[in-house]
Amino acid sequence: MTVNVAEDRFVEAYNDKEAYPNLTDVAVALGLSYQTVRNRSSVLRARLRAGENVPVLINRVIQAAEKDPEAPVAHANARADLLRADIDHLLASSRYPVTNPEAVVIDPYITTKYDRLTGKKQNVEGTPRTWLTDTLTAEPVEDPRGRVFIFTGAQNDAEVDLPFWENLQAYASFRDADIIVGPGTYETQWWSENNSAVRAYAPEIEQYLCFGQMKIGENFVFCGEMNMLPTANRPISDLTTYTQGRWGVFPHSKIQLKSVPSLDPAQQAHQVMTTGLVTKPKIIPRKAGIKSIATHQLAAVLVEFDHDGDLFCRHLVADQDGSFQDLEFFVKDGEVTIDEELDGLVMADLHTDKEDRKNFDATFRAPDSITRTLKFRKAFAHDIFDNYRRNHHNVHDNAHSYEVAYRGRESVADEIRGVIDVVIQILKTTNLVIVEANHDIALERYVREGRYRNDGINIRLGLQLEDAYLAWRERVANAVAAGDPVESFSLLEHAFYLIARRECLHFSPDQLEWVHDGYSYVLNGVECGNHGFRGANGARGTVSGFAALGRKMNIGDKHSPEIMDGVYVSGVMNLRQGYNKGPSGWAVTHTFQYKNGKRTLVTLQNGKWRASI
């Protein structure tokens, strides 16, 4: 109910600012609502403007204090100074401080806006702007010989996976290694005073953060300055030139590795790779973020230097419980134990007739070789046969034919005997699976094209192989006519056992298996039966094409090691195959698969596969 207040009483109370400083006080004194007081005052003023004889009301509008035009500039400078102090502390407070923090420029930000009350333009301070004028750097390590480093990454404002972090610290202590964490942000701005989370990292890792580029020796660089979004699908595809001829490691949630060609094909290519993170996923629930969860890896990269200065890189990929394995060392619950048993070794393409002795020795011959140090359930051999002596690429190359004859390497049977010798050597330490590859099936082409018929020493073997091959084609024809499954066949396998029987050699099928061209062989959830030269729907096999299948795979064929979306590519045993010239991305790289299904690439350096411990 509205109280009926006399006009003279209303005017008296309204005009008494000393007793009633604001309209709320007037309303309380008169027993009216605040809005009624405003409405009644408006009516009286309207009647006065209309010429009626009514009391005059005072002006109760509060005038804003006049703004100091210099105040926004002072505030903007103060905000920039505060942000500068925060950034300097962040860059310098870890074990690996940035050596050139002045490369981060903080500019105060002033905008000009129109003020309606004054009718003039006025300055207003805004969020300071940040810029980089140079690459941030950390103190380099001049002589890394005998040193071990563990690199990983972390996302801002994200929770550390404590079991994995505990295991990393335990392994670092065991190996006397330095842990270095590369920071990354999910926001569009690296620094922002309005969002403290942009600068916040889990307290467990703060002292290990490295915001700068750290050069280690002459051939390696850790790119902690490379702030990449965790949703990047191919994080290093456009960074192969960034390290300028050095091995490089970049912090990112998705594991990717690429081989960067060297100019000299006799010199092994260097590699760039990402680390995985030590923090759990934390993303915006949109397409790019949701996709990134599936490829987010709790992982790190171990880099060890031997006393010759050669470096060896391996991924440490965590299982769901935070445990991981590095060669024979298994780390779980903060303890390091010895577990020499591994699932599989996918060797670099062998090309046996072009053997590089030091790499064969380091892989399966020497007392401290890979297969004599570690116990693999199975080793996989790709391109074990080279067909160097009668390759179809050299059919009309008289100079090549002369070279082969001059070296005394005209016998195809002798090349197959060389394969048998290598198989015997490998079987002394592990079971073997031969994955039929393009060089292996080149023997079939040699026979199908009938090139053996005028080939002297190879005529008799060629006749035997053609007879076996045509007999198989008869079986295929009969099976097709009857609607029965078609039997697979490998002419190299047939030739292998043909010569082995002549020399009274026996191979148990439990020890030696063959995967014929086009067939599958899955080991612990990973496809290991595809050499890599046949892609989907008859296309040529490519790493990106296999990655698009969404399946974990271990392949060979490319000679250039790579990791892309769960596809791991081994290298080649000999960097000089005779036909490769110019820049080369080839490397002597094996794929190791652990019992938990996690994998790593192991690249040999000068006949060594690890730094001595």
C-alpha positions in Angstrom: 0.0 0.0 0.0 1.3 3.4 -0.9 1.4 5.9 2.0 -0.3 9.3 1.2 2.3 11.9 2.1 1.4 15.6 1.8 3.2 17.5 -0.9 4.8 20.0 1.4 6.1 17.2 3.7 7.6 15.4 0.6 9.3 18.6 -0.6 10.7 19.4 2.8 12.2 15.9 3.2 13.5 15.8 -0.4 15.3 19.1 -0.2 16.9 18.4 3.2 20.2 16.8 2.0 21.8 17.3 5.4 19.2 15.2 7.2 18.7 12.8 4.3 21.9 12.5 2.2 20.5 10.1 -0.4 17.1 9.0 -1.8 17.0 5.9 0.3 17.0 8.0 3.5 14.2 10.2 2.1 12.2 7.1 1.3 12.6 5.7 4.8 11.7 9.0 6.5 8.5 9.3 4.4 7.5 5.6 4.6 7.7 5.3 0.8 9.6 3.0 -1.5 12.7 4.3 -3.2 11.0 4.0 -6.6 8.0 6.0 -5.4 10.3 8.8 -4.3 11.9 8.9 -7.7 8.6 8.8 -9.5 7.0 11.6 -7.4 10.0 13.8 -7.8 9.8 13.3 -11.6 6.1 14.3 -11.6 6.8 17.5 -9.6 9.6 18.5 -12.0 7.3 17.8 -15.0 4.5 20.0 -13.5 7.1 22.8 -12.9 8.2 22.6 -16.5 4.6 22.8 -17.6 4.2 26.1 -15.8 2.4 25.1 -12.6 3.1 26.8 -9.3 4.8 24.0 -7.4 7.7 23.9 -5.1 11.2 23.5 -6.6 13.2 20.4 -5.9 16.9 20.4 -5.5 19.2 18.5 -7.8 20.3 15.3 -6.1 22.5 14.0 -9.0 26.0 13.0 -7.7 28.7 14.5 -10.0 31.5 12.1 -10.7 34.9 13.3 -9.7 37.0 14.6 -12.6 39.4 11.9 -13.8 43.1 12.4 -13.8 44.2 12.0 -17.4 47.6 10.7 -16.3 46.3 8.0 -14.0 45.6 5.4 -16.7 49.2 5.7 -17.9 50.6 5.2 -14.4 48.3 2.2 -13.7 49.3 0.6 -17.1 53.0 1.0 -16.3 52.4 -0.5 -12.8 50.5 -3.5 -14.2 53.3 -4.1 -16.7 56.0 -3.9 -14.0 54.1 -6.4 -11.8 53.8 -8.8 -14.7 57.4 -8.3 -15.6 58.4 -9.3 -12.0 56.2 -12.4 -12.2 57.6 -13.5 -15.5 61.2 -12.9 -14.4 60.6 -15.1 -11.3 59.0 -17.8 -13.4 61.9 -17.9 -15.9 64.7 -17.8 -13.3 63.3 -19.9 -10.4 64.1 -23.4 -11.6 67.3 -25.4 -11.9 67.5 -24.4 -15.6 66.9 -20.6 -15.6 66.5 -18.7 -18.9 69.7 -16.8 -19.7 68.1 -14.0 -21.7 64.9 -13.0 -19.9 65.1 -9.6 -21.6 63.9 -11.3 -24.8 60.5 -11.3 -23.2 59.2 -7.7 -23.7 56.3 -6.4 -21.5 54.5 -3.4 -23.0 51.9 -1.4 -21.0 48.7 -1.2 -22.9 46.6 2.0 -23.2 43.4 2.3 -25.2 41.4 5.4 -26.0 37.6 5.5 -25.4 34.9 8.1 -25.7 33.5 9.4 -22.4 29.8 10.2 -22.6 29.8 12.4 -19.5 32.6 14.7 -20.6 32.2 14.3 -24.4 35.9 13.8 -24.7 38.3 10.9 -25.4 40.0 9.5 -22.4 42.9 7.0 -21.8 42.0 3.6 -20.3 44.7 1.0 -19.2 44.4 -2.6 -20.5 46.1 -5.9 -20.0 49.9 -5.6 -20.7 51.1 -7.0 -24.0 53.9 -9.6 -24.2 56.3 -10.2 -27.0 59.4 -12.2 -27.8 62.3 -10.6 -29.5 64.6 -13.6 -29.5 64.6 -17.3 -28.8 64.7 -18.0 -25.1 67.8 -20.0 -24.1 69.0 -21.9 -21.1 72.6 -22.6 -20.0 74.1 -25.1 -22.5 75.9 -28.2 -21.5 79.3 -28.0 -23.3 80.6 -31.5 -22.6 77.8 -34.1 -22.1 80.1 -37.2 -22.3 79.0 -39.8 -19.8 75.8 -37.8 -18.9 72.2 -38.9 -18.9 69.1 -36.7 -19.3 65.4 -37.4 -19.0 63.2 -34.9 -20.9 59.4 -34.7 -20.6 56.7 -32.0 -20.8 54.0 -30.5 -18.7 50.8 -28.6 -19.4 50.0 -25.6 -17.3 47.3 -25.9 -14.6 47.2 -29.6 -15.1 47.7 -32.4 -12.5 50.9 -34.4 -12.4 50.5 -38.1 -12.8 52.2 -38.9 -9.4 53.0 -42.6 -10.0 54.7 -41.8 -13.3 56.5 -38.8 -11.8 57.7 -40.9 -8.8 59.0 -43.6 -11.2 60.8 -41.0 -13.3 62.5 -39.6 -10.3 63.5 -43.1 -9.1 65.0 -44.0 -12.5 66.7 -40.6 -12.7 68.3 -41.4 -9.3 69.3 -44.9 -10.5 70.9 -43.6 -13.7 72.2 -40.4 -12.1 70.2 -38.5 -14.7 69.0 -34.9 -14.9 65.2 -34.4 -15.3 64.2 -31.5 -17.5 60.5 -30.6 -18.0 59.4 -28.4 -21.0 56.4 -26.3 -20.2 53.4 -25.8 -22.5 50.2 -23.8 -22.3 46.7 -24.6 -23.5 45.5 -20.9 -23.6 46.1 -18.6 -26.5 48.4 -16.3 -24.4 51.5 -17.6 -22.7 51.4 -14.9 -20.1 48.4 -13.1 -18.8 48.0 -11.2 -15.5 44.2 -11.8 -15.6 44.5 -15.6 -15.6 47.1 -16.8 -13.1 46.6 -20.4 -14.4 48.5 -19.5 -17.5 51.6 -19.3 -15.4 50.8 -22.1 -12.9 52.5 -25.5 -13.0 52.2 -28.3 -10.5 54.5 -27.6 -7.5 56.1 -31.0 -7.9 57.8 -30.0 -11.2 58.4 -26.3 -10.7 62.1 -26.7 -10.0 62.6 -28.9 -13.2 61.0 -26.5 -15.7 63.0 -25.2 -18.6 61.5 -22.4 -20.6 64.5 -22.0 -22.9 66.3 -23.8 -25.6 69.1 -26.0 -24.1 72.0 -27.1 -26.3 73.7 -30.2 -25.1 77.0 -30.8 -26.8 77.4 -30.3 -30.6 74.6 -32.5 -31.8 71.6 -32.2 -29.5 69.1 -29.5 -28.4 66.1 -29.6 -26.1 63.5 -27.1 -27.3 61.8 -26.1 -24.1 60.9 -22.7 -25.6 58.6 -24.3 -28.2 55.2 -23.8 -26.6 52.9 -26.1 -28.6 49.2 -26.6 -28.1 48.5 -30.2 -26.8 45.9 -30.6 -29.5 48.4 -30.3 -32.4 47.9 -33.3 -34.6 51.4 -33.4 -36.2 53.4 -31.4 -33.6 56.9 -31.6 -35.3 56.1 -32.1 -39.0 57.0 -28.5 -39.7 60.0 -28.5 -37.2 62.4 -30.8 -38.9 64.6 -27.8 -39.9 64.3 -26.0 -36.6 67.2 -27.8 -34.8 69.6 -27.0 -37.7 71.2 -30.4 -38.1 71.0 -31.5 -34.5 69.0 -34.2 -32.8 66.1 -32.4 -31.2 63.5 -33.1 -28.5 60.3 -31.1 -28.2 57.8 -31.3 -25.2 54.4 -32.4 -26.4 51.6 -34.7 -25.3 51.6 -36.8 -28.6 54.6 -38.9 -29.4 56.0 -38.3 -32.9 59.4 -38.9 -34.4 60.9 -38.0 -37.8 64.2 -38.7 -39.4 65.9 -35.6 -41.0 68.1 -36.4 -44.0 71.8 -35.8 -43.9 73.5 -34.5 -47.0 76.0 -37.4 -47.1 74.2 -40.8 -47.5 77.1 -42.4 -45.6 76.3 -40.3 -42.6 73.4 -41.3 -40.4 70.4 -39.0 -40.3 69.5 -37.2 -37.1 66.1 -37.3 -35.6 63.6 -34.9 -34.0 60.9 -36.2 -31.6 58.4 -35.3 -29.0 58.5 -36.3 -25.3 55.0 -37.1 -24.1 53.9 -35.4 -20.8 54.1 -36.0 -17.1 50.8 -34.3 -16.6 47.3 -35.7 -17.1 45.1 -34.4 -19.9 43.1 -31.2 -19.3 41.3 -29.9 -22.4 38.3 -28.1 -23.6 35.5 -30.6 -24.6 35.5 -29.8 -28.3 36.6 -31.9 -31.2 40.3 -31.0 -31.2 40.6 -31.5 -27.5 38.7 -34.8 -27.3 40.8 -36.2 -30.1 44.0 -35.3 -28.3 43.0 -37.4 -25.2 43.4 -40.6 -27.3 46.9 -39.7 -28.2 48.0 -38.1 -24.9 51.0 -40.1 -23.7 52.5 -40.2 -20.2 56.0 -40.5 -21.4 59.5 -39.0 -21.5 62.7 -39.3 -23.6 65.9 -40.6 -22.2 69.1 -39.2 -23.8 72.4 -40.8 -22.8 75.9 -39.9 -24.1 78.7 -42.4 -24.0 82.3 -41.4 -23.4 82.9 -41.0 -27.1 80.2 -38.3 -27.3 77.7 -40.5 -29.2 74.1 -40.0 -28.1 71.3 -42.6 -27.8 67.6 -41.6 -27.5 64.8 -43.8 -26.2 61.2 -43.2 -25.2 60.0 -44.1 -21.7 56.3 -44.7 -22.2 54.2 -45.3 -19.1 51.5 -47.9 -18.6 48.3 -47.0 -16.8 49.8 -47.5 -13.4 52.7 -45.2 -14.2 55.3 -48.0 -14.6 57.6 -48.1 -17.6 60.5 -50.0 -19.0 63.8 -48.9 -20.5 65.7 -51.8 -22.0 66.2 -54.3 -19.2 65.2 -51.9 -16.4 61.6 -52.0 -15.2 60.4 -49.1 -13.0 57.3 -49.4 -10.8 56.2 -48.0 -7.5 59.4 -46.0 -7.2 61.7 -49.1 -7.5 64.0 -50.1 -10.4 64.2 -53.9 -11.0 65.8 -56.0 -13.8 63.5 -57.6 -16.4 65.4 -58.8 -19.4 62.4 -60.3 -21.1 60.9 -58.3 -24.0 58.1 -59.1 -26.4 59.6 -58.3 -29.8 62.5 -56.9 -31.7 61.7 -55.5 -35.2 65.2 -55.3 -36.7 66.2 -52.7 -39.2 65.9 -54.1 -42.8 68.8 -56.6 -43.0 69.6 -56.9 -46.8 72.0 -59.7 -45.8 74.1 -59.7 -49.0 75.0 -56.1 -48.2 75.9 -56.8 -44.5 77.4 -54.0 -42.4 79.4 -56.2 -40.0 79.4 -53.8 -37.1 75.7 -53.4 -37.0 75.0 -57.2 -37.4 77.5 -57.8 -34.6 75.8 -55.2 -32.3 72.4 -56.7 -33.0 72.9 -60.4 -32.6 76.5 -61.6 -32.8 78.7 -59.9 -30.2 78.6 -61.1 -26.6 77.1 -57.7 -25.6 74.8 -57.5 -28.6 71.1 -56.7 -28.3 69.7 -60.2 -28.5 72.4 -61.6 -26.2 71.8 -58.9 -23.6 68.0 -58.9 -23.7 65.7 -61.9 -24.0 63.1 -61.3 -26.8 60.2 -63.6 -27.3 60.5 -63.0 -31.1 62.7 -61.1 -33.5 61.3 -59.9 -36.8 63.4 -59.8 -39.9 62.5 -57.6 -42.9 64.2 -57.8 -46.3 66.4 -60.5 -45.0 67.1 -61.4 -48.7 68.4 -58.6 -50.9 68.4 -60.2 -54.4 71.5 -58.0 -55.0 72.8 -60.5 -57.5 69.8 -60.6 -59.9 67.6 -57.6 -59.0 65.2 -56.6 -61.8 66.3 -53.0 -61.4 69.7 -54.0 -62.8 68.6 -56.2 -65.7 70.0 -54.0 -68.4 72.9 -52.6 -66.4 76.0 -54.3 -67.8 78.3 -52.5 -65.4 76.4 -53.9 -62.4 76.6 -57.4 -63.9 80.3 -57.0 -64.3 80.7 -55.8 -60.7 78.7 -58.8 -59.4 80.8 -61.2 -61.5 84.0 -59.5 -60.4 83.1 -59.9 -56.8 82.3 -63.6 -57.4 78.7 -63.1 -56.4 76.7 -64.5 -59.3 75.2 -67.5 -57.5 71.6 -66.9 -56.2 71.9 -70.1 -54.2 74.9 -68.6 -52.4 73.0 -65.5 -51.5 70.2 -67.7 -50.1 72.9 -69.6 -48.1 74.0 -66.3 -46.6 70.4 -65.8 -45.4 70.5 -69.3 -43.8 73.7 -68.4 -42.0 72.2 -65.2 -40.6 69.1 -67.1 -39.5 71.2 -69.7 -37.7 73.1 -66.9 -35.9 69.9 -65.1 -34.8 68.2 -68.4 -33.7 71.1 -68.9 -31.2 69.6 -66.1 -29.1 65.9 -65.7 -30.0 63.1 -67.1 -32.1 62.7 -65.5 -35.5 59.8 -64.4 -37.7 60.7 -63.6 -41.3 58.3 -61.0 -42.7 58.2 -61.4 -46.5 59.2 -58.1 -48.1 59.6 -56.5 -51.5 63.2 -57.6 -51.9 62.2 -61.2 -50.8 59.6 -61.4 -53.5 62.0 -60.1 -56.1 63.2 -63.7 -56.2 59.8 -64.7 -57.4 59.9 -62.1 -60.2 63.3 -63.3 -61.3 61.8 -66.8 -61.8 58.5 -65.7 -63.3 60.3 -63.6 -65.9 62.4 -66.6 -66.8 65.7 -64.6 -66.5 67.4 -67.6 -65.0 67.2 -69.6 -68.3 70.3 -67.9 -69.8 72.0 -67.3 -66.4 74.7 -69.9 -66.3 75.2 -71.0 -62.7 71.6 -70.2 -61.7 69.8 -72.2 -64.4 69.4 -75.4 -62.3 68.1 -73.6 -59.2 65.8 -71.5 -61.4 64.3 -74.6 -63.0 63.6 -76.1 -59.5 62.1 -72.9 -58.2 59.9 -72.4 -61.3 58.6 -75.9 -61.0 57.6 -75.3 -57.4 56.1 -72.0 -58.3 54.0 -73.4 -61.1 52.9 -76.3 -58.9 51.6 -73.7 -56.5 49.8 -71.8 -59.2 48.1 -75.1 -60.2 46.9 -75.4 -56.6 45.6 -71.8 -56.6 43.7 -72.5 -59.9 42.1 -75.6 -58.4 41.2 -73.8 -55.2 39.6 -70.9 -57.1 37.6 -73.3 -59.3 36.4 -75.2 -56.2 35.7 -72.1 -54.2 38.2 -73.1 -51.5 40.6 -70.9 -49.6 43.8 -70.1 -51.5 47.0 -71.4 -50.0 49.7 -68.8 -49.4 53.2 -69.4 -50.7 56.6 -67.9 -50.5 59.2 -68.8 -53.1 62.0 -67.5 -50.9 60.8 -69.8 -48.1 60.7 -72.7 -50.5 64.2 -71.9 -51.7 65.4 -71.5 -48.1 64.3 -75.0 -47.1 65.4 -76.5 -50.4 69.0 -75.5 -49.8 68.8 -76.1 -46.0 67.7 -79.8 -46.6 70.6 -80.3 -49.0 72.9 -79.3 -46.2 71.0 -81.4 -43.6 69.8 -78.3 -41.7 66.6 -78.4 -39.8 64.6 -75.5 -38.4 61.8 -76.0 -35.9 58.6 -74.1 -36.8 58.4 -73.1 -33.2 61.7 -71.2 -33.6 61.4 -70.0 -37.2 58.1 -68.6 -38.7 57.4 -67.0 -42.0 54.7 -64.3 -42.7 53.9 -64.4 -46.4 53.4 -61.2 -48.4 50.0 -59.7 -47.6 49.3 -61.5 -44.4 49.0 -60.4 -40.8 50.9 -61.2 -37.7 49.8 -59.6 -34.4 52.0 -59.5 -31.4 50.4 -58.2 -28.2 48.0 -56.0 -30.0 50.6 -54.7 -32.5 50.6 -55.6 -36.2 54.0 -56.9 -37.1 53.4 -58.8 -40.3 53.3 -55.9 -42.8 56.7 -54.9 -44.3 55.3 -51.5 -45.2 55.5 -51.5 -49.0 51.8 -52.5 -49.6 49.2 -49.9 -48.5 45.4 -50.0 -48.4 43.4 -50.8 -51.6 46.4 -51.6 -53.7 48.2 -48.3 -53.0 51.8 -48.0 -52.2 52.4 -48.2 -48.5 53.2 -44.9 -46.7 53.6 -44.1 -43.0 50.7 -41.6 -43.2 48.5 -44.1 -45.0 49.1 -46.7 -42.3 48.6 -44.1 -39.5 45.1 -43.5 -41.1 44.2 -47.1 -40.4 44.1 -46.4 -36.6 46.0 -49.6 -35.8 49.3 -50.0 -33.9 51.9 -51.3 -36.4 55.6 -52.1 -36.6 56.9 -51.9 -40.1 60.1 -51.6 -42.1 60.7 -50.8 -45.8 61.2 -47.0 -45.5 64.8 -47.2 -44.0 64.0 -43.8 -42.4 62.8 -44.3 -38.8 59.6 -42.7 -37.8 56.8 -42.7 -35.3 53.3 -41.5 -36.4 50.0 -42.2 -34.7 51.1 -45.6 -33.3 53.0 -46.7 -36.4 56.7 -47.4 -35.6 59.1 -47.6 -38.5 62.5 -49.4 -38.3 65.5 -48.4 -40.3 68.1 -50.3 -42.3 71.3 -52.2 -41.3 73.5 -50.7 -44.0 73.3 -47.0 -45.0 74.9 -47.7 -48.4 72.8 -49.9 -50.6 74.5 -49.0 -53.8 71.6 -47.2 -55.4 71.0 -44.4 -52.8 72.7 -41.1 -53.5 72.3 -37.6 -52.1 70.5 -36.6 -49.0 69.3 -39.5 -46.9 67.0 -40.0 -43.9 68.2 -43.5 -43.4 69.4 -44.7 -40.0 70.3 -48.0 -38.3 67.2 -48.2 -36.1 65.4 -51.1 -34.4 62.0 -51.2 -32.8 61.8 -52.7 -29.3 58.4 -53.8 -28.0 58.0 -54.4 -24.3 55.7 -56.9 -22.6 53.1 -54.2 -21.8 52.9 -53.4 -25.5 54.8 -50.1 -25.3 57.5 -49.5 -27.8 60.6 -47.4 -28.5 63.0 -46.9 -31.3 66.7 -47.7 -30.7 69.2 -46.2 -33.1 72.7 -47.6 -33.3 75.7 -45.2 -33.4 79.0 -46.4 -34.8 78.1 -50.0 -34.1 76.9 -49.3 -30.5 73.3 -49.6 -29.4 73.5 -48.0 -25.9 75.9 -46.0 -23.7 77.9 -48.2 -21.4 76.4 -48.3 -17.9 
